[in-house]
């Protein structure tokens, strides 16, 4: 379900970026061909016009290469998002087994699993609430071992 959501959010964009990248690479090949032809036909009389055109083509080449770099970064980011989603799914699938199979004599296994999700918990008896700060991505799944956190307050009657 997590991976499907990530694919759904990035799938169409990834396809569009692939198509754009291919079109940009074709244009780079055209620029190379035009530049070679211009330089091959260079004569003294044409020199200034050809030099202007080469400068224009080099400027276009630089813009295309910058856009291709941007496309590659977005594609890498989407790939990283899919990898995180896969690690989260694996963690979530294993969590019930870990919680159920840890023997009562070894609560540390359960605590370790919970610590990978929960950053802090605070019970305020006077206010009648519990505040829990948890990781949006469990440390077992987060690429940096940390990830963003969120806080939830639960009223206790």
Residue pairs with C-beta under 8 A, 6 or more apart in sequence:
1 89
2 85
2 88
2 89
2 92
3 82
3 85
3 86
3 89
5 85
6 78
6 81
6 82
6 85
7 82
10 78
10 81
10 82
13 74
13 78
14 75
14 78
17 71
17 74
17 75
18 75
20 67
20 71
21 68
21 71
21 72
24 64
24 67
24 68
24 71
25 68
27 60
27 64
28 61
28 64
28 65
31 57
31 60
31 61
31 64
34 53
34 57
35 54
35 57
38 50
38 53
38 54
39 50
39 54
41 50
42 50
80 143
83 143
84 137
84 141
84 142
84 143
87 140
87 141
87 142
88 137
88 138
88 141
90 141
91 116
91 138
91 140
91 141
92 138
95 113
98 109
98 110
98 113
99 110
99 113
102 109
102 110
102 113
115 139
116 135
116 138
116 139
116 140
117 134
117 135
117 138
118 132
118 133
118 134
118 135
119 133
119 134
119 135
119 149
120 131
120 132
120 133
121 130
121 131
121 132
121 133
122 130
122 131
122 132
123 130
123 156
124 130
124 131
128 155
128 156
128 157
129 153
129 154
129 155
129 156
130 153
130 154
130 156
131 151
131 152
131 153
131 154
132 151
132 152
132 153
132 154
133 149
133 150
133 151
134 149
134 150
134 151
134 152
135 142
135 146
135 147
135 148
135 149
136 147
136 148
136 149
136 150
137 147
137 148
138 147
139 145
139 146
139 147
141 147
